[in-house]
């Protein structure tokens, strides 16, 4: 299988936007996704892992290995594409399509995924703190999202943004060229240098896909 692209970053930072751009550019982000464009099987395992460690997305920790909830890499890969039959699996093995998944929780569970997919490439989406805080608090009013009392506190949201930012950037040194920080404002503004950096990292043209989404 090809090494996956793993999207990390704070909630409401534009990770859904980035995932849509990746998929439109030919990087498959999963058959079954929720309204936030998160592959459900990876989301579920991330949640279980954080809960086992006594944490959650809004009260995150880097979980120790004893709390990891995973399945074999090949099982997760087949589930990602929903292939069940031998012929379909053979075609998948032969074609080796580009693939990946997005979940902000990956920011804290990334070591678990790198243990399964050691050659994975990581895209870290970052966004201005004030914009993220406003979006978090707006999220708290949406019926499709679970209400969190803590998000009513601006200082709590600011601290949470900082936790995700620092944890996400902590992987830059160890991953080297397999880590790419993506700036939300620059991407949405179609900044040439930001687009060139993203396209080089993903080895595919992405400008047209991004324009079709942000236009």
For each residue, the residues with C-beta under 8 A, 3 or more apart:
1: 73 74 77 92 93 96 99
2: 96 97 98 99
3: 117 119 120 121
4: 99 100 101 117 120 121
5: 22 27 98 99 100 120 121 122 123 202
6: 100 101 106 110 113 117 120 121 122 123
7: 15 18 19 22 100 101 102 103 106 122 123 125
8: 15 104 106 107 110 122 123 124 125 168 171
9: 13 14 15 18 104 107 124 125 126 127 164 168
10: 13 104 107 125 126 127 132 160 161 164 165 168
11: 15 57 104 132 136 139 164
12: 127 132 135 136 139
13: 9 10 104 125 126 127 132 164 184
14: 9 17 18 125 127 184 187 188
15: 7 8 9 11 18 19 102 103 104 125
16: 19 20 36 37 102
17: 14 20 21 184 187 188 213 214
18: 7 9 14 15 21 22 102 123 125 182 187
19: 7 15 16 22 23 29 37 38 101 102
20: 16 17 23 24 37 209 213
21: 17 18 24 25 206 209 210 213
22: 5 7 18 19 25 27 29 100 102 123 202 206
23: 19 20 26 27 28 29
24: 20 21 206 209 212 213
25: 21 22 202 204 205 206 209
26: 23 98 204
27: 5 22 23 98 99 100 202 204
28: 23 80 81 97 98 99 100
29: 19 22 23 33 37 39 99 100 101 102
30: 33 39 40 41 42 80 101
31: 80 81 82
32: 39 40 41 82
33: 29 30 36 37 38 39 40
34: 37 38 40 43
35: 144
36: 16 33
37: 16 19 20 29 33 34 102
38: 19 33 34 42 43 101 102 103
39: 29 30 32 33 42 43 80 101 102 103
40: 30 32 33 34 43 44
41: 30 32 44 45 76 79 80
42: 30 38 39 45 46 76 80 101 103 106
43: 34 38 39 40 46 47 103 105
44: 40 41 47 48
45: 41 42 48 49 69 70 71
46: 42 43 49 50 103 105 106 109
47: 43 44 50 51 56 57 105
48: 44 45 51 52 69
49: 45 46 52 53 63 67 68 69 70 109 112
50: 46 47 53 55 56 57 60 61 63 105 108 109
51: 47 48 54 55 56
52: 48 49 63 67 69
53: 49 50 61 63 64 67
54: 51 61
55: 50 51 59 60 61 63 108
56: 47 50 51 59 60
57: 11 47 50 60 104 105
58: 148 150 151 160
59: 55 56 150
60: 50 55 56 57 105 107 108 160 163 164 167
61: 50 53 54 55 108
62: 108 109 111 167
63: 49 50 52 53 55 67 68 108 109 112
64: 53 67
65: 68 111 112
66:
67: 49 52 53 63 64
68: 49 63 65 109 112 115
69: 45 48 49 52
70: 45 49 76 112 115 116
71: 45 75 76 79
72: 75 76 116
73: 1 76 77 116 117
74: 1 77 78
75: 71 72 78 79
76: 41 42 70 71 72 73 79 80 116
77: 1 73 74 80 81 92 99
78: 74 75 81 82 83 84 89 92
79: 41 71 75 76 82
80: 28 30 31 39 41 42 76 77 99 101
81: 28 31 77 78 92 97 99
82: 31 32 78 79
83: 78 88 89 91 92
84: 78 88
85: 88 89
86: 89 90
87: 90 91
88: 83 84 85 91 92
89: 78 83 85 86 92 93
90: 86 87 93 94
91: 83 87 88 94 95
92: 1 77 78 81 83 88 89 95 96 97
93: 1 89 90 96
94: 90 91
95: 91 92
96: 1 2 92 93
97: 2 28 81 92
98: 2 5 26 27 28 204
99: 1 2 4 5 27 28 29 77 80 81
100: 4 5 6 7 22 27 28 29 121
101: 4 6 7 19 29 30 38 39 42 80 106
102: 7 15 16 18 19 22 29 37 38 39 106
103: 7 15 38 39 42 43 46 106
104: 8 9 10 11 13 15 57 107 164
105: 43 46 47 50 57 60 108 109
106: 6 7 8 42 46 101 102 103 109 110 113
107: 8 9 10 60 104 110 124 164 167 168
108: 50 55 60 61 62 63 105 167
109: 46 49 50 62 63 68 105 106 112 113
110: 6 8 106 107 113 114 122 171
111: 62 65 114 115
112: 49 63 65 68 70 109 115 116
113: 6 106 109 110 116 117 120
114: 110 111 117 118 120
115: 68 70 111 112 118
116: 70 72 73 76 112 113
117: 3 4 6 73 113 114 120
118: 114 115
119: 3 178
120: 3 4 5 6 113 114 117 178
121: 3 4 5 6 100 178 179 180 201 202
122: 5 6 7 8 110 171 175 178 179 180
123: 5 6 7 8 18 22 180 182 201 202
124: 8 9 107 168 169 171 172 179 180 181 182
125: 7 8 9 10 13 14 15 18 182 184
126: 9 10 13 165 168 181 182 183 184
127: 9 10 12 13 14 131 132 183 184 185
128: 131 132 184 185
129: 132 133 158 161 162
130: 133 134
131: 127 128 134 135 184
132: 10 11 12 13 127 128 129 135 136 157 161
133: 129 130 136 137 154 157 158 161
134: 130 131 137 138
135: 12 131 132 138 139
136: 11 12 132 133 139 140 151 157 160
137: 133 134 140 141 151 152 154 157
138: 134 135 141 142
139: 11 12 135 136 142 145 151
140: 136 137 145 147 148 151 152
141: 137 138
142: 138 139 145
143:
144: 35
145: 139 140 142
146:
147: 140
148: 58 140 151
149: 152
150: 58 59 153 156
151: 58 136 137 139 140 148 156 157
152: 137 140 149
153: 150 156 157
154: 133 137 157 158
155: 158 159
156: 150 151 153 159 160
157: 132 133 136 137 151 153 154 160 161
158: 129 133 154 155 161 162
159: 155 156 162 163
160: 10 58 60 136 156 157 163 164
161: 10 129 132 133 157 158 164 165
162: 129 158 159 165 166
163: 60 159 160 166 167
164: 9 10 11 13 60 104 107 160 161 167 168
165: 10 126 161 162 168 169
166: 162 163 169 170
167: 60 62 107 108 163 164 170
168: 8 9 10 107 124 126 164 165 171 181
169: 124 165 166 172 181
170: 166 167 173
171: 8 110 122 124 168 174 175 179
172: 124 169 175 176 179 181
173: 170 176
174: 171
175: 122 171 172 178 179
176: 172 173 179
177:
178: 119 120 121 122 175
179: 121 122 124 171 172 175 176
180: 121 122 123 124 197 198 201
181: 124 126 168 169 172
182: 18 123 124 125 126 187 194 197 198
183: 126 127 186 187 191 194
184: 13 14 17 125 126 127 128 131 187 188
185: 127 128 188 189
186: 183 189 191 193 194
187: 14 17 18 182 183 184 190 191 194 195 198 210 214
188: 14 17 184 185 214
189: 185 186
190: 187 195 207 210 211 214
191: 183 186 187 194 195
192: 195 196
193: 186 196 197
194: 182 183 186 187 191 197 198
195: 187 190 191 192 198 199 206 207 210
196: 192 193 199 200
197: 180 182 193 194 200 201
198: 180 182 187 194 195 201 202 206
199: 195 196 202 203 204 205 206 207
200: 196 197 203
201: 121 123 180 197 198
202: 5 22 25 27 121 123 198 199 206
203: 199 200
204: 25 26 27 98 199
205: 25 199 208
206: 21 22 24 25 195 198 199 202 209 210
207: 190 195 199 210 211
208: 205 211 212
209: 20 21 24 25 206 212 213
210: 21 187 190 195 206 207 213 214
211: 190 207 208 214 215
212: 24 208 209 215
213: 17 20 21 24 209 210
214: 17 187 188 190 210 211
215: 211 212
